[in-house]
């Protein structure tokens, strides 16, 4: 029996969800839970959008709400949604993969609570949220469905889920509602989709009992402290390995896939470089003022020192700005005098401002 459907989407997800919801039957013996990446300040109107194409079955979940069959429960903006035996939990919690709500959070909780009853669906979106959660659904005996990356408006999430979760079905969006309906109605039993075991061509599926038995025999997740720091809170980071799934997690439970960790670190580096440029330009302005004060007081040697500092810091600021503008090291070395003069004027103008 498959009566728990969890769906994750990001960029391009509103249109994709509308098309899936519209094509599902009006009476479906399953509870559907949806995570769509949105801005934390979003007014939260996805329920109204979905209800325009499918009656009045969509609503935003509330913490502690008992769920019913044939309803669509949506994670509110800036809140994680997870599942327990008979109710929905809606919590703030640390971000996972740099997002809240997190698809992985929903998928993992569904796998833990309902096992083989779960169908997980990953639709269009950037990066890789949902890939490890879909793998957890597979491990628990559930069914994993991924939108064909070629068919997705943004292929990132489906492509990562396809490569890391070994899904049961890789489908065009228009095929997803048909498969969901067949699985819920019982006309499809087990894993009979397009995704095959590459070694022998047979469907790769095991019962929930077999999956749990194998999990008991295998060692649990390993945690190794790294030299990295959390991009969000700057705490220590552990590398967590669970089978083939690798994640990074800090003490307060900010969680990253390798790809989202790389992306977060890149953002952190860029923020640090911009902060360094601001500090340099402010230091140029201060050194120039001190040189001026020294000249006014006939302290020529001190003024010379401050003026040399101005020149050195201006050159450093020029190089740093060139890096932030995307110029390579060879391009920076080859900056002609005219460009250096222009950059110097920019530095002076911004420092003066």
N, C-alpha and C positions, 0 to 999 in steps of 0.2 A: 504494500500500500504506500503510495506517494501522496501525501496530503499537506506537505509543507514545501512551499516554493519560495526561494530567496533569490532576489535579483539585484545585481549591482551595475551601475552605469555612471559615467562622468560626462565629459564633453560630447555633445550630440545626443545625450541620453533622453532628453525630453521627447523629441520626435520618435526615438526608438521605442520608448515606453508607451507612448500613445498608440503606436502601431501594434505593439504586442497586446496591450490591454483591449484595444478595439476588436481584435480578432479572437479573443478568448470567448468561450460560451458564457451566456448570462448566468447560467447555473454551473458552478464548478466546485466540486467537493474538495477544496483545498484552501488553505490560508496563504496569502501571498504577502511577502515582506520586501520592501523596496528601499535601497539606499542609492541616492543620487547625490553626487558631489555638488554642493552649492556654496555660495558665499555665506560666511557666518551671519551676515546682516541681511540675508535674503528674507523677504516677507513671508515665504512659505506658501506658495500658491499651486504646488504640484497637484494637490488633491482636487482643486477646482478644474485644472487642466484635464486630468484624467476623467473626472466625472462628466465632463462635456462629451467625451466619446464613449462612455460606458455607464450611464445611469448614475448611481449614487453609492458606489461600493468603495471608494477610496477615501481614506482619512489619515491624518497625522497621528502617529502613535503617542500614547501618554504612558508615563512610568506606572507599572503595576496593572495596566489594562489587560483584561482577559480577552484573548482573541477568538474570533469565530471563523467558520468556514465561509468561503465565497466573499471575502473582504480583502482589500488591498491596504496594508499598513505601511505608512511612509515614515522614514526617519526624519525628525525635525531638523532644520538647519542648526549646525554647530552642536549636535548631540549624537552620541553613539546609540544605536539600537541593537539589543541582543535579546535572545529568547531563552526562556526557562520552560518548565514542563507545561504550564498552562497559561503563561502570561508573558507580556512584553516588558523589557526593562529599557528605559530611556535615561541615559546618564551623560554627564559632562565628560569626565575621564580624559586621560592623556591622548593626544593625537596619535594615530597610527598611519604610517606611510605619509605623514605630514597632512593628513586630512581628518576631519570630524564632521559628519559621520564616516565611519570606515566600513567598507565592504567586507574586509577580512574579519572584523569584529563580529558582524552579523553572521557570516558564513560559519566561523568557528563555533560560535555559540549554538547555532542550529545543528551542526554536526554532533556536538557533544550532547545536546538535549534529545535529538530525534533520530540520529543515525540513518538507517536505510530509508526512512520516510522522507528524506529531504531531496529536493531537486534544486541544484544551484545553477544560476544563469549569469554569465558575465557578458555584458554588452559593451558598446562603444565607449572609449575614454582614453585619456593619457596615462602614461606610466603603468603601474602594475598592481594597484590595489585590487584584491580579489583573487589573485593567483594562488597564494598560499592557503587562503580560506577554501577555495574550490578543491585544492588537494586534500584538505582536511575532510571535506564532504565525501570525496572518493574513498579515503581511508576508512571512514565510518560506514561504508556500504551504500551511500547515496548515489545519485546520478548527477553527473557534471555536464553542463551544456555551455558552449562558447559560440558567440556570433563569429562567423567567418571574418577574419580581419580584412579580407579584400572587400567584403560587403559593408564593413563598419565605416561610419563617418570619420572616426578617429581610431586607428587600429591598435594603439598601444596596449590597452588592458586586455583585449581579446588575444593578441599575439603572445603576451606574457603568460596568460592562463593556458593557452594552447601548448606552449613549450614546457611549462612547469607542472601542470596538473594532469596531463594525459586524459583529457575529457572524453566522455562517452560519445558526445555529438558535437560536431562543428558544422553550424548551419547558417544559411542566409536568414536574415531577420524574419522574412515572411514565413519561414518554415518553423520558427520557434513555437508559436502558439499551437500548431498542429501536434508537435511532439509533446508539449506540456499536457495538452488535453488527452492524448493517448496514454501517457504515463499515469495521469491521475485517474482515468477511467479504467485502467487495467488492461487495455488492449495491447499495450507493450509491456512485456515482463522482462525486467532486468535490462542488461546492457546489450542492445541489438543495433546500435547506431553505426555511423560510418567509421569511427575511430577504432582501429584494430591494433592488436599486439604486433609490432613491426617484425618480431622475430619469427612468428609462426602463422600470422594472418588470422588468428582466432580472436573472437571478442575477448577483451581483457576485463573480466569482472569477477568479483568474489562476493559471497554473501556477507552480511554484516557480522554474523558469527565468526566467519573465517577471518574477516578483517580485524575484529577485536582480538581474536586468538593470536594472530600474527603480531599485533601491536604489543600484546603482553609478553611475547617471546623476545621482541626486539628491545634494545636498550632505549631508555628515554632520551629526551633532549639533552645535549651537552652545552655547557655555558663556559666560555673562555673570555676572561677579561682582556680587552684590547687597549692600545695606547690612544684610541680615539675618544673624542668627547661628543656629547649629545648636541646637535645643532640648535635644539630648542632651549635646553636648560643648562647646557655645558657640564653636565655630570658625566661620570664614567660610563663607558659603553661596553656591553658584553656581546660577543658573537654567539648566537644561539643556533645550534644545528639540530634539526629534527628530521632524520633521514636525509632526503635530498634538499629539504627546505632550509635555507640560511636566512636569518634575520639578525638585525642589530637592535638591542634593547638597553635602555638606561635604567637607573635605579627607580625612577618614578613611573616607568612603563611607557615612555615614548618609544614607539616601535617603528623600525624602518626595514624595508627590503633592501638588498644591495643597491638596486637602481635608485630608490628614493633616498637612500643615505648619500649616494654620490651626488644627486641633485641638490639635496639640502646642504651638503658641504660646499658645493659650487656657489650657492647663494650666500653662504656664510663668508666665503672668501671674497666675493664681490662686495658685500657690505663692509668688510674690514678694509678693503682697498679704498672704497669711497670715503670711509671715515679717516683713513690715513691721509688721503688727498686734502680733505677739509682741514685736518690738523696742520699739514704742511703749509697750506695757503694762509691759515691764521698765523702761523709762526713767521712767515714771510712778512706779513703786515706788521707784526709786533717788532721784528728786527728792524724794519724800515723806520718805524716810529722812534725806536731807541737810537738809531743812527742820526736821525734828525735832531733829537734832544741833545745828543752828544755834540753835534756841530754847533748848536745854539749856545752851548756852554764852553766852547773852545776846547773840547776833549777830542782832539783829532785822532789819536790812536784808537780810542774806544769806538769812535765812529767808523774807522777803517775796518775794525773787527766785525762790527754789525753789518756793514755793507758787504763784506766777503760772505757772511752767513746768508745774506739775502740772495746773492748770486748762486751759492751752492744749493740752497733750498729751492730756488726757482727752477734750477736744472732738474732736481729730483722730482719736483711737481710736474714738470714737462714730461719726463719719462713715465711717471705714474699715470698721468692723464692719457698719454699715448697708449699705454697698456689697456686702460679701461675703454678706450675708443676702438680696441681690437687690432692695433698695429702689432706686427710681429717684432721680435728683437732685431732682425735685420733692417726692418723699416725704421725702427727707432734709431738705430745707428746711422742710417742714411738720411735722417731729417736734415734738409738743407737750411741754410741760415735764415732764409725768409720765413720758413715754417717755424723755426725756433723763435724768431722774433714775434711772430703772430701768437705762438703759444705763451711766450713771456708776457705779452700784453694781456692775454686772457687771465693769466695768473695774477698779474698786477691789478687788473680791473676787479676780479672777484675778491682779492684780498682787501682792496680798498673799500669794496661794498660791505 
